[in-house]
């Protein structure tokens, strides 16, 4: 991939702090007269930052009904291979629960911290088996510095490498996987759900988790219900098959929602100076596709607008997209959007490109 785009100008303190758990207002722009302040004013005047309680009541209600329906079908079917159909359905439900936890963390649903946190703990820890505190800390750092090689945890070279510089320095597992990471990307996603749970338990000893006892209790309760239910109703072989299908497809769902947003977009190196508006727009990719893609990705297909206004409710993102794209055109800021399949092709092409130094070293 080409060298990271570098523009002059620094971000204000308010702009640097824009992220999870903070509701921007029309004046939440940092420097008076900054490019972001003008966009923020237009968005605020359009009323796009108002809470949408009816939307979230209906949406979360439908997800709750789908979860209840899946559990009911699981109990009714008993020890049968037909349970693999239930596993497929529940993978989609878990994906939607993940999106619900994401919106709660960003205070898109409630403007106050306490109900947002309570909802996030119940959905993430109890229903998904993922630490809310750990994930929120990780995601906040991502929002502050998307695609920054040193500061964004989503592009740290844990298994995959995201830049040729990371590839040249890779050792161990990243060095081995990085050679063929484009081909291995989707197979590796089947482990993402389990990876999130593993890191959640691991993080209970980390300062990023403020309530380790509460979060740990909820995580244990989740897996006690999950594995207890599976091995009580199903034979061991069918239970393991259910876990493989359910967790594998759940991981692919999550990856299919989050990978198109930044992977393959410009990487930011240490020392680059980008103001808040340009840093968020240039490193993000929007995905077109209409109502189906909106529902599948939970509004994260409007990734540019989401990064600019993290607490904006999902149904407002479409209107914000029109305003933002026009404003970026006025300023000459690159604004990238494409289709869902094309976004994955771009991400996979990038993965293959940055792994080239490892293949050359064979």
Secondary structure, 3 states (H helix, E strand, C coil): CCCCCCCCCCCCHHHHHCCCCCCCCCCCCCCCCCHHHHHHHHHHHCCCCCCCHHHHHHHHHHHHHHHHHHHHHHHHHCCCCCHHHHHHHHHHHHHHHHHHHHHHHCCCCCCCHHHHHHHHHHHHHHHHCCCHHHHHHHHHHHHHCCCECCCCHHHCCCCCCCCHHHHHHCCHHHHHHHCCHHHHHHHHHCCHHHHHHHHHHHHHHCCCCCCHHHHHHHHHHHHHHHHHHHHHHCCHHHHHHHHHHHHHHHHHHHHHHHHHHHCCCCCECCCCCCCHHHHHHHCCCEEECHHHHHHHHCCCCCHHHHHHCCCCCHHHHHHHHHHHHHHHHHHCCCCCEEEHHHHHHHHHHHHHHHCHHHHHCC
